[in-house]
Amino acid sequence: MQRGILILNKEELNQLFTVLDISVFTGTQLFEKLNSASGSIEPEVRILLSEDELKSIIDEMGMPFSNNQVLNSALEKINALMLSFRD
C-alpha cells in the first residue's frame, strides 16, 4: 500500500473540517491522524496518509465545492496526492 504526505495550510485544513465529519472514522488510524492535525498550531500541516485513507476522505467529502476556493484547493491537493500513487 502506498503512502504519501498531504500538506495543507491551516486555512485549507480548517475548511476541510467544515465538510468532513471525522467522527465517522472513530477508532481508526485515520481518525487519530485527522484529530491530531486539527489541533496543530503550525501554519502548514503534514499528514502521512495511505491511498485507502485518501479514498475514505474523498468519499466522505463528496464533490468539489465550486464556490469555496480554499476547500477546492485542499481537495485538489488530496487528488494530486492520489494521482501521484499512479505514477
PDB file of N, CA, C and O in Angstrom:
ATOM      1  N   MET A   1       0.853  -1.178   0.000  1.00  0.00           N
ATOM      2  CA  MET A   1       0.000   0.000   0.000  1.00  0.00           C
ATOM      3  C   MET A   1       0.897   1.238   0.000  1.00  0.00           C
ATOM      4  O   MET A   1       1.843   1.341   0.781  1.00  0.00           O
ATOM      5  N   GLN A   2       0.582   2.152  -0.874  1.00  0.00           N
ATOM      6  CA  GLN A   2       1.374   3.370  -0.986  1.00  0.00           C
ATOM      7  C   GLN A   2       0.939   4.399   0.045  1.00  0.00           C
ATOM      8  O   GLN A   2      -0.218   4.455   0.460  1.00  0.00           O
ATOM      9  N   ARG A   3       1.909   5.207   0.439  1.00  0.00           N
ATOM     10  CA  ARG A   3       1.654   6.289   1.394  1.00  0.00           C
ATOM     11  C   ARG A   3       2.292   7.560   0.875  1.00  0.00           C
ATOM     12  O   ARG A   3       3.270   7.527   0.129  1.00  0.00           O
ATOM     13  N   GLY A   4       1.725   8.669   1.280  1.00  0.00           N
ATOM     14  CA  GLY A   4       2.271   9.967   0.895  1.00  0.00           C
ATOM     15  C   GLY A   4       1.932  11.000   1.949  1.00  0.00           C
ATOM     16  O   GLY A   4       1.125  10.763   2.848  1.00  0.00           O
ATOM     17  N   ILE A   5       2.567  12.147   1.816  1.00  0.00           N
ATOM     18  CA  ILE A   5       2.349  13.220   2.785  1.00  0.00           C
ATOM     19  C   ILE A   5       1.463  14.292   2.163  1.00  0.00           C
ATOM     20  O   ILE A   5       1.805  14.892   1.144  1.00  0.00           O
ATOM     21  N   LEU A   6       0.339  14.514   2.789  1.00  0.00           N
ATOM     22  CA  LEU A   6      -0.578  15.580   2.390  1.00  0.00           C
ATOM     23  C   LEU A   6      -0.187  16.829   3.163  1.00  0.00           C
ATOM     24  O   LEU A   6      -0.129  16.815   4.393  1.00  0.00           O
ATOM     25  N   ILE A   7       0.082  17.910   2.435  1.00  0.00           N
ATOM     26  CA  ILE A   7       0.463  19.172   3.064  1.00  0.00           C
ATOM     27  C   ILE A   7      -0.642  20.187   2.817  1.00  0.00           C
ATOM     28  O   ILE A   7      -0.928  20.548   1.675  1.00  0.00           O
ATOM     29  N   LEU A   8      -1.256  20.639   3.898  1.00  0.00           N
ATOM     30  CA  LEU A   8      -2.317  21.640   3.818  1.00  0.00           C
ATOM     31  C   LEU A   8      -1.943  22.816   4.704  1.00  0.00           C
ATOM     32  O   LEU A   8      -1.352  22.645   5.770  1.00  0.00           O
ATOM     33  N   ASN A   9      -2.301  24.025   4.245  1.00  0.00           N
ATOM     34  CA  ASN A   9      -2.111  25.158   5.149  1.00  0.00           C
ATOM     35  C   ASN A   9      -3.274  25.165   6.141  1.00  0.00           C
ATOM     36  O   ASN A   9      -4.266  24.458   5.965  1.00  0.00           O
ATOM     37  N   LYS A  10      -3.131  25.964   7.164  1.00  0.00           N
ATOM     38  CA  LYS A  10      -4.121  25.962   8.253  1.00  0.00           C
ATOM     39  C   LYS A  10      -5.525  26.320   7.750  1.00  0.00           C
ATOM     40  O   LYS A  10      -6.516  25.745   8.201  1.00  0.00           O
ATOM     41  N   GLU A  11      -5.602  27.272   6.812  1.00  0.00           N
ATOM     42  CA  GLU A  11      -6.906  27.676   6.277  1.00  0.00           C
ATOM     43  C   GLU A  11      -7.563  26.525   5.514  1.00  0.00           C
ATOM     44  O   GLU A  11      -8.761  26.282   5.660  1.00  0.00           O
ATOM     45  N   GLU A  12      -6.772  25.815   4.695  1.00  0.00           N
ATOM     46  CA  GLU A  12      -7.311  24.672   3.955  1.00  0.00           C
ATOM     47  C   GLU A  12      -7.783  23.586   4.917  1.00  0.00           C
ATOM     48  O   GLU A  12      -8.843  22.991   4.725  1.00  0.00           O
ATOM     49  N   LEU A  13      -6.992  23.339   5.942  1.00  0.00           N
ATOM     50  CA  LEU A  13      -7.357  22.320   6.918  1.00  0.00           C
ATOM     51  C   LEU A  13      -8.654  22.683   7.635  1.00  0.00           C
ATOM     52  O   LEU A  13      -9.530  21.837   7.813  1.00  0.00           O
ATOM     53  N   ASN A  14      -8.770  23.938   8.042  1.00  0.00           N
ATOM     54  CA  ASN A  14      -9.995  24.380   8.720  1.00  0.00           C
ATOM     55  C   ASN A  14     -11.212  24.246   7.815  1.00  0.00           C
ATOM     56  O   ASN A  14     -12.277  23.830   8.272  1.00  0.00           O
ATOM     57  N   GLN A  15     -11.071  24.592   6.539  1.00  0.00           N
ATOM     58  CA  GLN A  15     -12.186  24.455   5.598  1.00  0.00           C
ATOM     59  C   GLN A  15     -12.536  22.988   5.372  1.00  0.00           C
ATOM     60  O   GLN A  15     -13.709  22.633   5.248  1.00  0.00           O
ATOM     61  N   LEU A  16     -11.515  22.144   5.320  1.00  0.00           N
ATOM     62  CA  LEU A  16     -11.748  20.712   5.151  1.00  0.00           C
ATOM     63  C   LEU A  16     -12.611  20.169   6.285  1.00  0.00           C
ATOM     64  O   LEU A  16     -13.515  19.364   6.062  1.00  0.00           O
ATOM     65  N   PHE A  17     -12.324  20.617   7.494  1.00  0.00           N
ATOM     66  CA  PHE A  17     -13.080  20.123   8.644  1.00  0.00           C
ATOM     67  C   PHE A  17     -14.495  20.688   8.721  1.00  0.00           C
ATOM     68  O   PHE A  17     -15.295  20.213   9.526  1.00  0.00           O
ATOM     69  N   THR A  18     -14.825  21.689   7.904  1.00  0.00           N
ATOM     70  CA  THR A  18     -16.207  22.171   7.881  1.00  0.00           C
ATOM     71  C   THR A  18     -17.120  21.214   7.118  1.00  0.00           C
ATOM     72  O   THR A  18     -18.333  21.215   7.327  1.00  0.00           O
ATOM     73  N   VAL A  19     -16.540  20.397   6.233  1.00  0.00           N
ATOM     74  CA  VAL A  19     -17.350  19.465   5.439  1.00  0.00           C
ATOM     75  C   VAL A  19     -17.025  18.001   5.714  1.00  0.00           C
ATOM     76  O   VAL A  19     -17.736  17.107   5.256  1.00  0.00           O
ATOM     77  N   LEU A  20     -15.963  17.761   6.455  1.00  0.00           N
ATOM     78  CA  LEU A  20     -15.538  16.392   6.737  1.00  0.00           C
ATOM     79  C   LEU A  20     -15.833  16.064   8.197  1.00  0.00           C
ATOM     80  O   LEU A  20     -15.254  16.658   9.107  1.00  0.00           O
ATOM     81  N   ASP A  21     -16.730  15.123   8.409  1.00  0.00           N
ATOM     82  CA  ASP A  21     -17.073  14.688   9.762  1.00  0.00           C
ATOM     83  C   ASP A  21     -16.117  13.566  10.152  1.00  0.00           C
ATOM     84  O   ASP A  21     -16.329  12.405   9.802  1.00  0.00           O
ATOM     85  N   ILE A  22     -15.057  13.928  10.885  1.00  0.00           N
ATOM     86  CA  ILE A  22     -14.045  12.916  11.201  1.00  0.00           C
ATOM     87  C   ILE A  22     -14.552  11.869  12.185  1.00  0.00           C
ATOM     88  O   ILE A  22     -13.914  10.831  12.361  1.00  0.00           O
ATOM     89  N   SER A  23     -15.678  12.120  12.824  1.00  0.00           N
ATOM     90  CA  SER A  23     -16.200  11.132  13.777  1.00  0.00           C
ATOM     91  C   SER A  23     -16.584   9.825  13.085  1.00  0.00           C
ATOM     92  O   SER A  23     -16.661   8.783  13.736  1.00  0.00           O
ATOM     93  N   VAL A  24     -16.826   9.868  11.773  1.00  0.00           N
ATOM     94  CA  VAL A  24     -17.139   8.626  11.055  1.00  0.00           C
ATOM     95  C   VAL A  24     -15.926   7.698  11.003  1.00  0.00           C
ATOM     96  O   VAL A  24     -16.060   6.506  10.726  1.00  0.00           O
ATOM     97  N   PHE A  25     -14.750   8.251  11.271  1.00  0.00           N
ATOM     98  CA  PHE A  25     -13.523   7.458  11.256  1.00  0.00           C
ATOM     99  C   PHE A  25     -13.072   7.054  12.664  1.00  0.00           C
ATOM    100  O   PHE A  25     -11.965   6.545  12.839  1.00  0.00           O
ATOM    101  N   THR A  26     -13.923   7.280  13.662  1.00  0.00           N
ATOM    102  CA  THR A  26     -13.573   6.964  15.053  1.00  0.00           C
ATOM    103  C   THR A  26     -13.101   5.518  15.164  1.00  0.00           C
ATOM    104  O   THR A  26     -13.692   4.603  14.591  1.00  0.00           O
ATOM    105  N   GLY A  27     -12.021   5.340  15.918  1.00  0.00           N
ATOM    106  CA  GLY A  27     -11.479   4.002  16.121  1.00  0.00           C
ATOM    107  C   GLY A  27     -10.474   3.582  15.070  1.00  0.00           C
ATOM    108  O   GLY A  27      -9.991   2.450  15.092  1.00  0.00           O
ATOM    109  N   THR A  28     -10.152   4.479  14.147  1.00  0.00           N
ATOM    110  CA  THR A  28      -9.190   4.162  13.090  1.00  0.00           C
ATOM    111  C   THR A  28      -7.959   5.056  13.212  1.00  0.00           C
ATOM    112  O   THR A  28      -7.977   6.078  13.898  1.00  0.00           O
ATOM    113  N   GLN A  29      -6.892   4.647  12.530  1.00  0.00           N
ATOM    114  CA  GLN A  29      -5.698   5.488  12.486  1.00  0.00           C
ATOM    115  C   GLN A  29      -5.997   6.803  11.783  1.00  0.00           C
ATOM    116  O   GLN A  29      -5.440   7.842  12.140  1.00  0.00           O
ATOM    117  N   LEU A  30      -6.870   6.764  10.787  1.00  0.00           N
ATOM    118  CA  LEU A  30      -7.222   7.986  10.071  1.00  0.00           C
ATOM    119  C   LEU A  30      -7.831   9.005  11.027  1.00  0.00           C
ATOM    120  O   LEU A  30      -7.510  10.191  10.954  1.00  0.00           O
ATOM    121  N   PHE A  31      -8.694   8.558  11.909  1.00  0.00           N
ATOM    122  CA  PHE A  31      -9.278   9.472  12.894  1.00  0.00           C
ATOM    123  C   PHE A  31      -8.184  10.107  13.744  1.00  0.00           C
ATOM    124  O   PHE A  31      -8.192  11.317  13.972  1.00  0.00           O
ATOM    125  N   GLU A  32      -7.248   9.296  14.208  1.00  0.00           N
ATOM    126  CA  GLU A  32      -6.165   9.810  15.050  1.00  0.00           C
ATOM    127  C   GLU A  32      -5.325  10.832  14.295  1.00  0.00           C
ATOM    128  O   GLU A  32      -4.947  11.862  14.855  1.00  0.00           O
ATOM    129  N   LYS A  33      -5.032  10.556  13.034  1.00  0.00           N
ATOM    130  CA  LYS A  33      -4.233  11.479  12.219  1.00  0.00           C
ATOM    131  C   LYS A  33      -4.963  12.803  12.002  1.00  0.00           C
ATOM    132  O   LYS A  33      -4.379  13.875  12.160  1.00  0.00           O
ATOM    133  N   LEU A  34      -6.243  12.722  11.639  1.00  0.00           N
ATOM    134  CA  LEU A  34      -7.018  13.938  11.386  1.00  0.00           C
ATOM    135  C   LEU A  34      -7.268  14.713  12.675  1.00  0.00           C
ATOM    136  O   LEU A  34      -7.228  15.943  12.680  1.00  0.00           O
ATOM    137  N   ASN A  35      -7.520  14.007  13.747  1.00  0.00           N
ATOM    138  CA  ASN A  35      -7.743  14.657  15.034  1.00  0.00           C
ATOM    139  C   ASN A  35      -6.480  15.386  15.492  1.00  0.00           C
ATOM    140  O   ASN A  35      -6.547  16.504  16.002  1.00  0.00           O
ATOM    141  N   SER A  36      -5.350  14.751  15.305  1.00  0.00           N
ATOM    142  CA  SER A  36      -4.073  15.374  15.661  1.00  0.00           C
ATOM    143  C   SER A  36      -3.819  16.604  14.798  1.00  0.00           C
ATOM    144  O   SER A  36      -3.380  17.640  15.299  1.00  0.00           O
ATOM    145  N   ALA A  37      -4.093  16.490  13.502  1.00  0.00           N
ATOM    146  CA  ALA A  37      -3.897  17.621  12.586  1.00  0.00           C
ATOM    147  C   ALA A  37      -4.800  18.787  12.956  1.00  0.00           C
ATOM    148  O   ALA A  37      -4.398  19.945  12.845  1.00  0.00           O
ATOM    149  N   SER A  38      -6.012  18.490  13.394  1.00  0.00           N
ATOM    150  CA  SER A  38      -6.953  19.564  13.727  1.00  0.00           C
ATOM    151  C   SER A  38      -6.473  20.388  14.914  1.00  0.00           C
ATOM    152  O   SER A  38      -6.831  21.559  15.042  1.00  0.00           O
ATOM    153  N   GLY A  39      -5.672  19.790  15.777  1.00  0.00           N
ATOM    154  CA  GLY A  39      -5.162  20.502  16.939  1.00  0.00           C
ATOM    155  C   GLY A  39      -3.823  21.179  16.718  1.00  0.00           C
ATOM    156  O   GLY A  39      -3.283  21.815  17.623  1.00  0.00           O
ATOM    157  N   SER A  40      -3.288  21.043  15.516  1.00  0.00           N
ATOM    158  CA  SER A  40      -1.972  21.619  15.226  1.00  0.00           C
ATOM    159  C   SER A  40      -2.036  23.143  15.176  1.00  0.00           C
ATOM    160  O   SER A  40      -3.016  23.722  14.707  1.00  0.00           O
ATOM    161  N   ILE A  41      -0.986  23.774  15.662  1.00  0.00           N
ATOM    162  CA  ILE A  41      -0.894  25.239  15.598  1.00  0.00           C
ATOM    163  C   ILE A  41       0.092  25.682  14.519  1.00  0.00           C
ATOM    164  O   ILE A  41       0.347  26.876  14.359  1.00  0.00           O
ATOM    165  N   GLU A  42       0.643  24.723  13.783  1.00  0.00           N
ATOM    166  CA  GLU A  42       1.592  25.032  12.714  1.00  0.00           C
ATOM    167  C   GLU A  42       0.865  25.682  11.534  1.00  0.00           C
ATOM    168  O   GLU A  42      -0.306  25.386  11.298  1.00  0.00           O
ATOM    169  N   PRO A  43       1.548  26.573  10.783  1.00  0.00           N
ATOM    170  CA  PRO A  43       0.915  27.192   9.615  1.00  0.00           C
ATOM    171  C   PRO A  43       0.672  26.197   8.479  1.00  0.00           C
ATOM    172  O   PRO A  43      -0.254  26.365   7.685  1.00  0.00           O
ATOM    173  N   GLU A  44       1.514  25.157   8.407  1.00  0.00           N
ATOM    174  CA  GLU A  44       1.325  24.076   7.443  1.00  0.00           C
ATOM    175  C   GLU A  44       1.279  22.763   8.203  1.00  0.00           C
ATOM    176  O   GLU A  44       2.078  22.521   9.108  1.00  0.00           O
ATOM    177  N   VAL A  45       0.330  21.923   7.821  1.00  0.00           N
ATOM    178  CA  VAL A  45       0.168  20.636   8.486  1.00  0.00           C
ATOM    179  C   VAL A  45       0.516  19.542   7.490  1.00  0.00           C
ATOM    180  O   VAL A  45       0.052  19.548   6.350  1.00  0.00           O
ATOM    181  N   ARG A  46       1.336  18.608   7.935  1.00  0.00           N
ATOM    182  CA  ARG A  46       1.740  17.461   7.114  1.00  0.00           C
ATOM    183  C   ARG A  46       1.131  16.204   7.725  1.00  0.00           C
ATOM    184  O   ARG A  46       1.308  15.914   8.908  1.00  0.00           O
ATOM    185  N   ILE A  47       0.404  15.461   6.878  1.00  0.00           N
ATOM    186  CA  ILE A  47      -0.276  14.253   7.352  1.00  0.00           C
ATOM    187  C   ILE A  47       0.131  13.089   6.455  1.00  0.00           C
ATOM    188  O   ILE A  47      -0.087  13.131   5.244  1.00  0.00           O
ATOM    189  N   LEU A  48       0.718  12.055   7.043  1.00  0.00           N
ATOM    190  CA  LEU A  48       1.083  10.851   6.303  1.00  0.00           C
ATOM    191  C   LEU A  48      -0.169   9.998   6.134  1.00  0.00           C
ATOM    192  O   LEU A  48      -0.759   9.541   7.113  1.00  0.00           O
ATOM    193  N   LEU A  49      -0.567   9.788   4.875  1.00  0.00           N
ATOM    194  CA  LEU A  49      -1.807   9.068   4.590  1.00  0.00           C
ATOM    195  C   LEU A  49      -1.573   7.965   3.572  1.00  0.00           C
ATOM    196  O   LEU A  49      -0.744   8.094   2.672  1.00  0.00           O
ATOM    197  N   SER A  50      -2.317   6.883   3.729  1.00  0.00           N
ATOM    198  CA  SER A  50      -2.291   5.805   2.747  1.00  0.00           C
ATOM    199  C   SER A  50      -3.293   6.116   1.637  1.00  0.00           C
ATOM    200  O   SER A  50      -4.131   7.009   1.764  1.00  0.00           O
ATOM    201  N   GLU A  51      -3.185   5.370   0.567  1.00  0.00           N
ATOM    202  CA  GLU A  51      -4.124   5.531  -0.543  1.00  0.00           C
ATOM    203  C   GLU A  51      -5.559   5.268  -0.077  1.00  0.00           C
ATOM    204  O   GLU A  51      -6.477   5.993  -0.459  1.00  0.00           O
ATOM    205  N   ASP A  52      -5.749   4.244   0.737  1.00  0.00           N
ATOM    206  CA  ASP A  52      -7.093   3.927   1.245  1.00  0.00           C
ATOM    207  C   ASP A  52      -7.643   5.045   2.124  1.00  0.00           C
ATOM    208  O   ASP A  52      -8.834   5.351   2.072  1.00  0.00           O
ATOM    209  N   GLU A  53      -6.773   5.655   2.932  1.00  0.00           N
ATOM    210  CA  GLU A  53      -7.213   6.755   3.788  1.00  0.00           C
ATOM    211  C   GLU A  53      -7.624   7.960   2.949  1.00  0.00           C
ATOM    212  O   GLU A  53      -8.608   8.631   3.259  1.00  0.00           O
ATOM    213  N   LEU A  54      -6.870   8.231   1.890  1.00  0.00           N
ATOM    214  CA  LEU A  54      -7.232   9.335   0.996  1.00  0.00           C
ATOM    215  C   LEU A  54      -8.578   9.072   0.328  1.00  0.00           C
ATOM    216  O   LEU A  54      -9.407   9.973   0.206  1.00  0.00           O
ATOM    217  N   LYS A  55      -8.786   7.830  -0.103  1.00  0.00           N
ATOM    218  CA  LYS A  55     -10.068   7.469  -0.716  1.00  0.00           C
ATOM    219  C   LYS A  55     -11.217   7.676   0.267  1.00  0.00           C
ATOM    220  O   LYS A  55     -12.287   8.153  -0.111  1.00  0.00           O
ATOM    221  N   SER A  56     -10.992   7.318   1.517  1.00  0.00           N
ATOM    222  CA  SER A  56     -12.026   7.496   2.543  1.00  0.00           C
ATOM    223  C   SER A  56     -12.373   8.963   2.726  1.00  0.00           C
ATOM    224  O   SER A  56     -13.542   9.320   2.870  1.00  0.00           O
ATOM    225  N   ILE A  57     -11.350   9.813   2.721  1.00  0.00           N
ATOM    226  CA  ILE A  57     -11.579  11.254   2.861  1.00  0.00           C
ATOM    227  C   ILE A  57     -12.373  11.772   1.671  1.00  0.00           C
ATOM    228  O   ILE A  57     -13.340  12.513   1.847  1.00  0.00           O
ATOM    229  N   ILE A  58     -11.978  11.392   0.471  1.00  0.00           N
ATOM    230  CA  ILE A  58     -12.672  11.843  -0.743  1.00  0.00           C
ATOM    231  C   ILE A  58     -14.120  11.366  -0.735  1.00  0.00           C
ATOM    232  O   ILE A  58     -15.031  12.130  -1.057  1.00  0.00           O
ATOM    233  N   ASP A  59     -14.331  10.107  -0.369  1.00  0.00           N
ATOM    234  CA  ASP A  59     -15.695   9.566  -0.316  1.00  0.00           C
ATOM    235  C   ASP A  59     -16.560  10.331   0.677  1.00  0.00           C
ATOM    236  O   ASP A  59     -17.731  10.598   0.405  1.00  0.00           O
ATOM    237  N   GLU A  60     -15.998  10.681   1.812  1.00  0.00           N
ATOM    238  CA  GLU A  60     -16.752  11.395   2.842  1.00  0.00           C
ATOM    239  C   GLU A  60     -17.036  12.841   2.435  1.00  0.00           C
ATOM    240  O   GLU A  60     -18.089  13.387   2.765  1.00  0.00           O
ATOM    241  N   MET A  61     -16.092  13.462   1.717  1.00  0.00           N
ATOM    242  CA  MET A  61     -16.250  14.869   1.317  1.00  0.00           C
ATOM    243  C   MET A  61     -17.238  15.054   0.186  1.00  0.00           C
ATOM    244  O   MET A  61     -17.991  16.028   0.169  1.00  0.00           O
ATOM    245  N   GLY A  62     -17.242  14.136  -0.752  1.00  0.00           N
ATOM    246  CA  GLY A  62     -18.094  14.306  -1.919  1.00  0.00           C
ATOM    247  C   GLY A  62     -17.427  15.151  -2.984  1.00  0.00           C
ATOM    248  O   GLY A  62     -16.199  15.189  -3.072  1.00  0.00           O
ATOM    249  N   MET A  63     -18.216  15.822  -3.783  1.00  0.00           N
ATOM    250  CA  MET A  63     -17.724  16.593  -4.925  1.00  0.00           C
ATOM    251  C   MET A  63     -17.129  17.930  -4.481  1.00  0.00           C
ATOM    252  O   MET A  63     -17.408  18.414  -3.384  1.00  0.00           O
ATOM    253  N   PRO A  64     -16.303  18.520  -5.356  1.00  0.00           N
ATOM    254  CA  PRO A  64     -15.722  19.833  -5.044  1.00  0.00           C
ATOM    255  C   PRO A  64     -16.800  20.891  -4.833  1.00  0.00           C
ATOM    256  O   PRO A  64     -17.917  20.776  -5.337  1.00  0.00           O
ATOM    257  N   PHE A  65     -16.444  21.897  -4.094  1.00  0.00           N
ATOM    258  CA  PHE A  65     -17.356  22.995  -3.787  1.00  0.00           C
ATOM    259  C   PHE A  65     -16.901  24.204  -4.586  1.00  0.00           C
ATOM    260  O   PHE A  65     -15.999  24.926  -4.161  1.00  0.00           O
ATOM    261  N   SER A  66     -17.517  24.430  -5.740  1.00  0.00           N
ATOM    262  CA  SER A  66     -17.034  25.442  -6.680  1.00  0.00           C
ATOM    263  C   SER A  66     -17.019  26.849  -6.107  1.00  0.00           C
ATOM    264  O   SER A  66     -16.245  27.684  -6.576  1.00  0.00           O
ATOM    265  N   ASN A  67     -17.830  27.139  -5.127  1.00  0.00           N
ATOM    266  CA  ASN A  67     -17.874  28.490  -4.573  1.00  0.00           C
ATOM    267  C   ASN A  67     -16.892  28.682  -3.415  1.00  0.00           C
ATOM    268  O   ASN A  67     -16.817  29.776  -2.855  1.00  0.00           O
ATOM    269  N   ASN A  68     -16.151  27.658  -3.052  1.00  0.00           N
ATOM    270  CA  ASN A  68     -15.201  27.745  -1.947  1.00  0.00           C
ATOM    271  C   ASN A  68     -13.807  27.386  -2.457  1.00  0.00           C
ATOM    272  O   ASN A  68     -13.438  26.213  -2.517  1.00  0.00           O
ATOM    273  N   GLN A  69     -13.045  28.405  -2.821  1.00  0.00           N
ATOM    274  CA  GLN A  69     -11.732  28.183  -3.423  1.00  0.00           C
ATOM    275  C   GLN A  69     -10.746  27.521  -2.462  1.00  0.00           C
ATOM    276  O   GLN A  69      -9.920  26.713  -2.887  1.00  0.00           O
ATOM    277  N   VAL A  70     -10.822  27.850  -1.192  1.00  0.00           N
ATOM    278  CA  VAL A  70      -9.899  27.258  -0.216  1.00  0.00           C
ATOM    279  C   VAL A  70     -10.168  25.762  -0.080  1.00  0.00           C
ATOM    280  O   VAL A  70      -9.237  24.957  -0.065  1.00  0.00           O
ATOM    281  N   LEU A  71     -11.429  25.398   0.016  1.00  0.00           N
ATOM    282  CA  LEU A  71     -11.798  23.991   0.114  1.00  0.00           C
ATOM    283  C   LEU A  71     -11.442  23.250  -1.171  1.00  0.00           C
ATOM    284  O   LEU A  71     -10.970  22.114  -1.127  1.00  0.00           O
ATOM    285  N   ASN A  72     -11.668  23.894  -2.314  1.00  0.00           N
ATOM    286  CA  ASN A  72     -11.288  23.287  -3.589  1.00  0.00           C
ATOM    287  C   ASN A  72      -9.784  23.052  -3.654  1.00  0.00           C
ATOM    288  O   ASN A  72      -9.334  22.036  -4.182  1.00  0.00           O
ATOM    289  N   SER A  73      -9.011  23.988  -3.120  1.00  0.00           N
ATOM    290  CA  SER A  73      -7.558  23.840  -3.096  1.00  0.00           C
ATOM    291  C   SER A  73      -7.155  22.619  -2.275  1.00  0.00           C
ATOM    292  O   SER A  73      -6.279  21.857  -2.684  1.00  0.00           O
ATOM    293  N   ALA A  74      -7.782  22.432  -1.133  1.00  0.00           N
ATOM    294  CA  ALA A  74      -7.496  21.262  -0.296  1.00  0.00           C
ATOM    295  C   ALA A  74      -7.838  19.978  -1.040  1.00  0.00           C
ATOM    296  O   ALA A  74      -7.068  19.018  -1.010  1.00  0.00           O
ATOM    297  N   LEU A  75      -8.984  19.955  -1.704  1.00  0.00           N
ATOM    298  CA  LEU A  75      -9.394  18.769  -2.451  1.00  0.00           C
ATOM    299  C   LEU A  75      -8.451  18.499  -3.622  1.00  0.00           C
ATOM    300  O   LEU A  75      -8.147  17.344  -3.920  1.00  0.00           O
ATOM    301  N   GLU A  76      -7.987  19.558  -4.286  1.00  0.00           N
ATOM    302  CA  GLU A  76      -7.021  19.392  -5.375  1.00  0.00           C
ATOM    303  C   GLU A  76      -5.731  18.762  -4.867  1.00  0.00           C
ATOM    304  O   GLU A  76      -5.145  17.916  -5.542  1.00  0.00           O
ATOM    305  N   LYS A  77      -5.289  19.165  -3.693  1.00  0.00           N
ATOM    306  CA  LYS A  77      -4.076  18.581  -3.108  1.00  0.00           C
ATOM    307  C   LYS A  77      -4.284  17.108  -2.767  1.00  0.00           C
ATOM    308  O   LYS A  77      -3.386  16.289  -2.961  1.00  0.00           O
ATOM    309  N   ILE A  78      -5.459  16.777  -2.264  1.00  0.00           N
ATOM    310  CA  ILE A  78      -5.773  15.381  -1.957  1.00  0.00           C
ATOM    311  C   ILE A  78      -5.771  14.560  -3.243  1.00  0.00           C
ATOM    312  O   ILE A  78      -5.188  13.477  -3.293  1.00  0.00           O
ATOM    313  N   ASN A  79      -6.426  15.079  -4.285  1.00  0.00           N
ATOM    314  CA  ASN A  79      -6.474  14.370  -5.566  1.00  0.00           C
ATOM    315  C   ASN A  79      -5.094  14.249  -6.196  1.00  0.00           C
ATOM    316  O   ASN A  79      -4.774  13.216  -6.786  1.00  0.00           O
ATOM    317  N   ALA A  80      -4.266  15.294  -6.081  1.00  0.00           N
ATOM    318  CA  ALA A  80      -2.908  15.256  -6.638  1.00  0.00           C
ATOM    319  C   ALA A  80      -2.074  14.177  -5.951  1.00  0.00           C
ATOM    320  O   ALA A  80      -1.297  13.478  -6.603  1.00  0.00           O
ATOM    321  N   LEU A  81      -2.235  14.044  -4.649  1.00  0.00           N
ATOM    322  CA  LEU A  81      -1.505  13.000  -3.928  1.00  0.00           C
ATOM    323  C   LEU A  81      -1.982  11.623  -4.372  1.00  0.00           C
ATOM    324  O   LEU A  81      -1.173  10.710  -4.536  1.00  0.00           O
ATOM    325  N   MET A  82      -3.283  11.468  -4.567  1.00  0.00           N
ATOM    326  CA  MET A  82      -3.820  10.192  -5.062  1.00  0.00           C
ATOM    327  C   MET A  82      -3.229   9.855  -6.427  1.00  0.00           C
ATOM    328  O   MET A  82      -2.821   8.721  -6.676  1.00  0.00           O
ATOM    329  N   LEU A  83      -3.189  10.855  -7.305  1.00  0.00           N
ATOM    330  CA  LEU A  83      -2.653  10.628  -8.648  1.00  0.00           C
ATOM    331  C   LEU A  83      -1.170  10.301  -8.619  1.00  0.00           C
ATOM    332  O   LEU A  83      -0.686   9.561  -9.476  1.00  0.00           O
ATOM    333  N   SER A  84      -0.442  10.839  -7.648  1.00  0.00           N
ATOM    334  CA  SER A  84       0.996  10.562  -7.562  1.00  0.00           C
ATOM    335  C   SER A  84       1.263   9.086  -7.280  1.00  0.00           C
ATOM    336  O   SER A  84       2.342   8.585  -7.597  1.00  0.00           O
ATOM    337  N   PHE A  85       0.311   8.394  -6.699  1.00  0.00           N
ATOM    338  CA  PHE A  85       0.472   6.965  -6.448  1.00  0.00           C
ATOM    339  C   PHE A  85       0.394   6.166  -7.744  1.00  0.00           C
ATOM    340  O   PHE A  85       0.864   5.030  -7.800  1.00  0.00           O
ATOM    341  N   ARG A  86      -0.185   6.739  -8.768  1.00  0.00           N
ATOM    342  CA  ARG A  86      -0.359   6.048 -10.046  1.00  0.00           C
ATOM    343  C   ARG A  86       0.871   6.151 -10.945  1.00  0.00           C
ATOM    344  O   ARG A  86       1.009   5.395 -11.907  1.00  0.00           O
ATOM    345  N   ASP A  87       1.754   7.084 -10.628  1.00  0.00           N
ATOM    346  CA  ASP A  87       2.949   7.293 -11.473  1.00  0.00           C
ATOM    347  C   ASP A  87       3.960   6.186 -11.317  1.00  0.00           C
ATOM    348  O   ASP A  87       5.012   6.216 -11.955  1.00  0.00           O
TER     349      ASP A  87
END
